[in-house]
Amino acid sequence: MNFIRQAYALFLFMAFPRLLSLSSTLRTSRAQATITAAGAGAKLKLYNGTRPSGTGAVTGGNTLLASGTFGSTIGTATAGALDFDEAGFTQTSSGFTAGTPTFADITTSADVVVARVDIGSGAGNWQFTGTVVVSQNITLTTLVFTEGNAA
């Protein structure tokens, strides 16, 4: 019987995620965990193509358009959000490939994927205006990842 209760609770959690509300403290802790997992010298990589599921390996159907490196940290965690350090982001635009990004990976300095984010319009996506252009730096402005399920 206990197994049935646990399975039902898991079903409710997965089927109705809005039933879960997280405190700002917990959401901030989750954002801090992303910062910690990324570590110093973390990278932001922009790809086009179909986004791989989860944080699985990027396949031959995807093209790395641009990448850059953060300094000692990717940002700060506050009020349930990760506020990226845009000023600490460095890039070498001469190595960019022209195109429109469809997803971004946040990786460690050793290229281990920590998080993958869709790029596009609408809720849950990072907004990206324009395209990646060879020899033109990407301008990051107010790049924030807000943890979901606010209380």
C-alpha positions in Angstrom: 0.0 0.0 0.0 2.9 2.4 0.8 4.2 1.8 -2.7 0.9 2.8 -4.2 0.8 6.0 -2.2 4.3 6.9 -3.3 3.5 6.1 -7.0 0.4 8.2 -6.8 2.3 11.1 -5.2 4.9 10.9 -7.9 2.2 10.9 -10.6 0.6 14.0 -9.1 4.0 15.7 -8.9 4.7 14.9 -12.6 1.2 15.4 -14.0 0.4 18.6 -12.0 3.7 20.5 -11.4 1.8 23.6 -10.5 0.8 21.9 -7.3 4.4 22.2 -6.2 5.3 25.6 -4.8 8.9 26.3 -3.7 10.0 29.0 -1.3 12.3 31.8 -2.5 15.0 30.4 -0.2 14.8 27.0 -1.9 14.7 28.4 -5.4 17.7 30.6 -4.6 19.5 27.5 -3.4 18.8 25.7 -6.6 20.2 28.7 -8.6 23.3 28.7 -6.4 23.7 24.9 -7.1 23.8 25.7 -10.8 26.5 28.3 -10.2 28.5 25.9 -8.0 28.2 23.1 -10.6 29.3 25.3 -13.4 32.4 26.5 -11.5 35.1 28.9 -12.5 35.6 29.4 -16.2 32.2 28.1 -17.1 31.1 28.4 -20.7 28.0 29.5 -22.6 27.6 27.7 -25.9 24.9 28.6 -28.5 23.8 26.0 -31.0 21.2 25.7 -33.7 19.3 22.5 -34.7 17.0 20.3 -32.7 17.7 20.5 -29.0 18.9 17.1 -27.6 16.8 15.8 -24.8 18.0 16.5 -21.2 21.7 17.3 -21.1 22.6 14.5 -23.5 25.4 14.8 -26.0 25.1 17.3 -28.8 24.8 15.4 -32.1 25.9 15.9 -35.7 22.6 17.6 -36.5 23.6 20.6 -34.3 26.0 23.4 -35.1 28.0 25.2 -32.4 27.5 28.9 -33.5 29.2 30.7 -30.7 30.7 30.3 -27.3 32.2 32.4 -24.5 33.6 32.0 -21.1 32.6 33.4 -17.7 35.2 34.5 -15.1 35.4 33.1 -11.6 31.6 32.6 -11.5 28.7 32.7 -13.9 26.7 35.0 -11.8 24.9 35.4 -8.5 21.8 33.7 -7.0 19.2 36.0 -5.4 15.4 36.0 -5.0 15.0 32.6 -6.7 16.9 33.5 -9.8 20.4 33.2 -11.3 21.5 36.6 -12.5 24.4 36.0 -15.0 27.5 38.1 -14.9 27.3 39.7 -18.4 30.4 41.9 -17.7 32.5 38.8 -16.9 31.7 37.1 -20.2 34.5 36.9 -22.8 34.4 35.6 -26.3 36.4 35.3 -29.5 34.0 36.2 -32.3 36.3 35.4 -35.1 35.6 31.7 -34.5 31.8 32.1 -34.6 29.6 30.4 -37.2 26.7 32.4 -38.7 23.2 31.3 -37.8 20.2 31.5 -35.5 20.6 29.7 -32.1 17.9 27.4 -30.9 19.3 26.3 -27.6 22.2 27.1 -25.2 24.4 25.0 -23.0 26.0 26.1 -19.8 29.0 23.9 -19.3 31.9 23.6 -16.9 35.4 24.7 -18.1 35.8 21.0 -19.1 32.7 21.1 -21.3 30.4 19.0 -19.1 26.8 20.2 -19.6 25.3 21.7 -16.4 22.2 23.1 -17.9 20.5 23.4 -21.3 18.1 26.2 -22.2 15.7 26.6 -25.2 16.1 29.8 -27.1 13.0 31.3 -28.7 9.9 33.2 -27.9 7.4 32.5 -25.1 7.6 31.5 -21.5 10.5 29.2 -20.5 12.7 30.3 -23.3 15.7 32.7 -23.4 15.1 35.5 -25.8 17.7 36.1 -28.5 17.4 39.0 -30.9 19.1 38.7 -34.3 21.6 36.0 -35.4 25.1 35.0 -34.6 27.5 36.8 -37.0 31.2 35.9 -37.6 33.5 38.4 -36.0 30.7 40.2 -34.1 30.5 39.8 -30.4 27.3 38.6 -28.8 25.9 41.2 -26.4 24.4 39.7 -23.2 21.9 42.0 -21.5 19.9 41.1 -18.4 20.5 37.4 -18.8 18.5 35.8 -15.9 17.3 32.3 -15.2 14.4 32.3 -12.8 13.8 29.0 -11.0 10.2 27.8 -11.5 7.3 27.1 -9.1 7.4 30.2 -7.0 5.3 30.0 -3.9 
